[in-house]
Amino acid sequence: MTDKKKSLQRKILEPLYDKSLTCLYCNHKFKSKQVRSSMAKVIKQDSDYCTYYEGDNPIFYDVFVCPSCGFAYTNSFSRITPARKEKIEKNYLKNLSAVPHLCGKRDVFDALRAYKLASLAAYVINEKKSLVGNLFLRIAWMYRYQNDIDNEKEYLEKALRFYLDAYQRGNINDLVIEEHQLLFLMGDIYIRLGKNNEATKIFSILLSDRGVSQKIRTRASEVWNEYRERQKENKE
């Protein structure tokens, strides 16, 4: 498609569309806004994949919140078993003061609320540790978008704890992301938190393991080299 056609398409189509969904908990059918992939224009991306967009941010819409019961989830959630339903009712739904309405256009504050609900839901039903870690990382991004350094750091630390737990379990079935990508995120967070020794260990593994994909190896090398350059500059 030519640039002219793409430009015309953007003018004709609305950036947001309604995605049809069925709540994992109560089976209520509803619609929630999503950003058309063709309309998402990336401005820049941080080393941990936190992406900045011109216009609507697709990351704001990755969590679905049922307007009937209030259950929040993502595409990565597992099916809800009867045992999980009981946990959701006792430890999630009863803690909601009101059912949130987050199916329309979202700003960063709406997205933050949706991610916090999803992280609580994932924790309550004992979802995969890497999934919970991903949600906490996204919450850190929401605070980063707002330049809220303290809260960003708090949720980076939470994400790291769950990523570490997932990695130490050594069960590939417990991961919702590839193992080396998980290691990379851990290393990146260590750098952001100023934990130099831990970061060194992680990047040593990534840069010496022949099984690491070229894409992750290149990204890890870039992040590590930039970090070392900053360390040199700080010492001078």
C-alpha positions in Angstrom: 0.0 0.0 0.0 1.4 3.4 -1.0 1.9 6.2 1.6 -0.9 8.2 -0.2 -3.4 5.3 0.2 -2.4 4.8 3.8 -3.0 8.5 4.5 -6.4 8.3 2.8 -7.3 5.2 4.8 -6.4 7.0 8.1 -8.8 9.8 7.1 -11.7 7.5 6.3 -11.3 5.0 9.2 -11.7 5.9 12.9 -8.6 4.8 14.9 -10.8 2.9 17.4 -13.1 0.1 16.7 -15.4 -2.2 18.8 -14.0 -5.7 19.6 -16.7 -8.2 20.4 -15.9 -10.2 23.6 -17.3 -12.7 26.0 -16.4 -12.3 29.7 -14.2 -15.2 31.0 -16.0 -15.1 34.3 -19.7 -14.4 33.7 -20.0 -15.1 29.9 -21.6 -11.7 29.4 -21.1 -10.5 25.7 -19.8 -7.0 25.4 -17.8 -4.7 23.1 -14.6 -2.9 24.1 -12.6 -0.4 22.1 -9.3 -1.4 20.4 -6.9 0.6 18.2 -6.6 -0.4 14.6 -3.1 -1.7 13.9 -3.0 0.3 10.7 -3.6 3.5 12.6 -1.0 3.0 15.4 2.0 5.2 14.7 5.0 4.6 16.8 7.1 7.6 18.0 9.7 5.7 20.0 10.2 2.6 22.1 12.2 2.2 25.4 14.5 -0.7 25.9 11.9 -2.6 27.9 9.4 -2.3 25.0 7.4 0.5 26.5 6.2 2.2 23.3 5.1 5.8 22.7 2.5 6.4 20.0 1.1 9.4 18.1 -2.5 9.5 18.9 -4.3 6.5 20.6 -2.0 4.1 22.4 -2.9 0.4 21.7 -1.3 -0.6 25.0 -4.1 1.3 26.8 -6.6 -1.3 25.5 -4.9 -4.6 26.1 -7.0 -5.3 29.2 -10.7 -6.1 28.8 -13.0 -5.1 31.7 -16.5 -6.7 31.7 -19.2 -4.0 32.1 -21.5 -6.5 33.7 -19.4 -8.1 36.5 -16.2 -6.0 36.5 -13.8 -8.9 35.9 -10.6 -7.7 34.1 -8.5 -9.9 31.9 -6.2 -10.1 28.8 -5.9 -12.5 25.9 -3.2 -14.3 27.9 -5.5 -15.4 30.8 -6.2 -19.1 31.1 -9.8 -20.4 31.2 -11.8 -19.9 34.3 -12.4 -23.2 36.2 -15.1 -23.6 38.9 -12.4 -23.3 41.6 -11.1 -20.1 40.0 -14.6 -18.7 39.8 -15.0 -19.1 43.6 -11.7 -17.3 44.2 -12.8 -14.5 41.8 -16.1 -14.0 43.7 -14.5 -14.1 47.1 -11.3 -12.2 46.6 -12.0 -9.9 43.6 -15.6 -9.1 42.9 -16.5 -8.5 46.5 -13.7 -5.9 46.7 -15.1 -3.8 43.9 -17.0 -0.8 45.2 -18.7 -0.5 41.8 -18.5 -2.1 38.4 -16.0 0.1 36.4 -16.9 1.2 32.9 -13.8 1.0 30.8 -15.0 -0.2 27.4 -14.8 3.1 25.7 -11.9 5.4 24.8 -9.2 5.4 27.4 -6.6 7.8 28.7 -3.6 6.8 30.7 -5.6 6.9 34.0 -8.3 4.6 32.6 -5.6 2.2 31.4 -3.8 2.3 34.7 -7.1 1.3 36.5 -7.7 -1.5 34.0 -4.2 -2.9 34.4 -4.4 -2.8 38.2 -7.7 -4.7 38.1 -6.2 -7.3 35.8 -3.2 -7.7 38.0 -5.4 -8.3 41.0 -7.5 -10.8 39.0 -4.4 -12.6 37.8 -3.0 -12.8 41.3 -6.3 -14.0 42.8 -6.6 -16.9 40.4 -2.9 -17.8 40.6 -2.2 -17.0 37.0 1.3 -17.7 35.5 3.9 -15.7 37.3 5.3 -14.3 34.1 1.8 -13.1 33.2 1.5 -11.2 36.5 4.9 -9.8 35.9 3.9 -8.5 32.5 0.9 -6.8 34.0 3.1 -5.1 36.7 5.5 -4.0 34.0 2.7 -2.4 32.1 1.5 -0.6 35.2 5.1 0.7 35.5 4.8 2.0 32.0 1.6 3.8 32.8 3.4 5.6 35.5 6.4 6.3 33.2 4.0 7.9 30.7 3.1 10.3 33.6 6.7 10.8 34.7 5.8 9.3 38.1 9.2 7.9 38.9 8.5 6.6 42.4 5.4 4.6 41.4 7.2 3.4 38.3 10.0 2.0 40.4 7.6 0.3 42.8 5.9 -1.6 40.0 9.2 -2.4 38.2 10.2 -4.1 41.5 7.0 -6.0 41.6 7.4 -7.1 38.0 10.9 -8.3 38.7 9.8 -10.4 41.7 7.3 -12.3 39.5 9.7 -12.6 36.6 12.4 -14.1 39.0 9.8 -16.5 40.4 8.8 -17.6 36.9 12.4 -18.0 35.8 13.5 -19.9 38.9 10.7 -22.4 38.6 12.3 -23.5 35.3 9.0 -24.7 33.8 8.7 -23.5 30.2 4.9 -24.1 30.4 4.7 -21.4 33.1 6.0 -18.7 30.7 3.8 -16.5 28.5 7.0 -15.0 27.0 10.1 -16.7 25.6 12.7 -17.6 28.3 15.5 -15.4 26.9 13.1 -12.5 26.5 12.2 -12.9 30.1 15.9 -12.8 31.1 16.3 -9.7 29.0 13.4 -7.9 30.8 14.9 -8.9 34.1 18.3 -7.5 33.2 16.7 -4.3 31.9 14.8 -3.8 35.1 17.9 -4.4 37.2 19.6 -1.6 35.3 16.6 0.7 35.8 16.6 -0.1 39.5 20.4 0.5 39.8 21.2 -3.1 40.7 24.5 -3.4 38.9 25.7 -6.8 40.1 22.5 -8.5 39.2 22.3 -6.8 35.8 25.9 -7.9 35.0 25.0 -11.6 35.7 21.9 -11.5 33.5 23.6 -9.8 30.5 26.6 -12.1 30.8 24.2 -15.1 30.4 22.4 -13.4 27.4 25.6 -12.5 25.6 27.3 -15.8 26.1 24.4 -18.2 25.5 24.5 -19.4 21.8 20.8 -20.3 22.1 19.8 -16.7 22.4 18.0 -15.4 19.2 19.8 -12.8 17.2 17.0 -10.3 17.8 17.3 -10.5 21.6 21.1 -10.8 21.5 21.3 -7.5 19.5 18.9 -5.7 21.8 20.7 -7.0 24.9 24.1 -5.9 23.4 22.8 -2.4 22.7 21.3 -2.0 26.2 24.4 -3.3 27.9 26.8 -1.2 25.9 24.7 1.9 26.5 24.6 1.1 30.2 28.4 0.6 30.4 29.0 3.9 28.6 26.8 5.7 31.1 28.7 4.1 33.9 32.0 5.3 32.4 30.7 8.8 32.0 29.5 8.9 35.6 33.0 7.9 36.9 34.8 10.6 34.9 
